[in-house]
């Protein structure tokens, strides 16, 4: 019976290591991709005044990208509220300054909104990684406790599961 609990404890410890390592990987990926986004935006040197009567500033955060994207969308809709309205019955003409300005605004708007999504995804990856690290630590403690304190299960009825046994032991502390 004791051997069975030791095997269970080893499995829990292995899961703890996997969860911990995956958490570190998620956090590292989130941090590196966040830095990549910031560096790329700094290289592009997109500068816009985010408020009226404000000097143009470098866009390199999610909030700034969201504000700038909204501002560009507002200006783009000043040219035409929809792409179909811009074209009317014709086709896109790259020699038409109005069509070209609209297309450039649409590209810039998409670039900024993709940056917002990228920043959001890196935040989710880092938060998920932190949760995995915490879960790995908790599982590690549970596995260690189960491995070295296998005698804690001996006073329980035979049909109790290891989780119930651990819960009973912890509630008696």
N, C-alpha and C positions, 0 to 999 in steps of 0.2 A: 504494500500500500504506500509506504514511504517513497519507494522508487517511482511510483506513478506521479506523485506530487513533485518530485524532483524533475522529471521529464517535463511536466507542465511548467514548472518554474523556468527551465531552460528555454522553452518555446516563448514564454513571456519575455525573457531577457533578450532573445533574438529579435522579437518584434519591437522591443524598446530601442535596440540599436538601429534597426531599419527606420523606425519613425524619427529618431534623433538625426540620423544622417540625411534622410529625405528633407527634414526641416531645415537643416543647414544649407542644403542644396537650393531649396526654394528661396531662402533668405538671400543667399549669394546671387542667384539669378535675378531676383528682384532688384537688389542693389546695383548690380552691374548694368542691367538694362535701364535703370533709372539714370545712372551716370551717362550711359550712351545717349539717351534721349536729350539730356541737358547739354552734353558736349555737341551733339549734332545741331541742336537749335542755336547754340552759341556760334558755331561755324557758319550757319546760314545767315546770321545777323539780321533776323526779322525784327524790325523796330517799328512800333506803332504807338501813337498816343492813345492810351486806353481810356482817358477821360478828355472831355473837351477842355481846351486851354491848358493841356498838359504836354510837356516835352515828350517826344517819342522815346520809348524805353525798350530794351532788349526783351524779347519774349522767350522765357526759358522755364516756366512753371505751368502746371495744369490750369491754375486759375487765370493766369495771364493769357494762355492759349485759348481758353474758353471765352474770355472777354473779347479777345481780338477776333476770334472766329465769328462771334455774334455781331461784332461791329462790321466786319467785312460782309457778312450775310445781309445786314441792313443796307449797306452801300450797294451791294450787288442787286438787291431787290429794287433799288432806286433806278437802276438801268432797265430792268424788266422783272416782274414778279415771278415769272417762270421761264424756263428755257424755251418752251414752246411759244410763249408770248414774244420772246426775243426774235425767234426765227420767223414768226408769222407763217406764211405759206412757203417760204423759201428754205434754203439750206444754210448751214454754217459757212460764213465767208471769212477766212482769216485775214483778208485785206480790209475788212470793215472794222474800224477802230472800236465801235460799240460792241461788236461780237467778240473781238479779241480781248477787250477789257473785261467783259463778262466771263469769258473762259478763264482768264488769269485769276480773277477774283474767286471763281469756283474752285480752281486748283489750290489757291492759298487757303481758302476756307476748309477744304478737305484735309490739307496738310495739318492745319491747326487742330481740327477735330480728331484726327488720327493721333496727334500728340496727346490730347486729353485722354483718349482711350488707352494709349500706351502707358501714361502715368497711372491711370486707374488700375490697369492690369498689373503693373509692378507693385502697387500697394496691396492688391489682393494676394499676389504671390508672397510678399513679405509677411503679411498677416497669417496666411496659411502655413508658412514655414514656422512662424513663432508658435502657432498652435501645435504643429507636429513636434517641435522641440519639447514643449511642455508635456505633451502626451508621452513622448519617449522617456522623459525623466520620471513621470508618474508610473509608467509601465516598468521602468528599471527598478524603481523602489519596490513595486509590487512583486516583481520577479525575485529580487534579492531577498525580500522578506519571506517569500514562499520557499525559496531554496534553503535558506538557513534556519527557518522556523517551521520545518515540516511537522514538528511535534505539536504545533498549534492545532492541527487538524485531527489529532488522535482522539479527542474527547467527544467529537461529534458523531452522530449516527452514520452508518456506512453509506446510506443513500444520499447524503448531502454532497452537493457539488463543491469543488474547490472555492468558487467565488462566494458561495454561501458560508463556507467555513471561515474564509478570510474576513468576511463581513461580521460574522459572529465574534471572531477573535478581536477585531478592531473595536467593536462596540463594547467589549468588556474592558478595554483599556482605561 
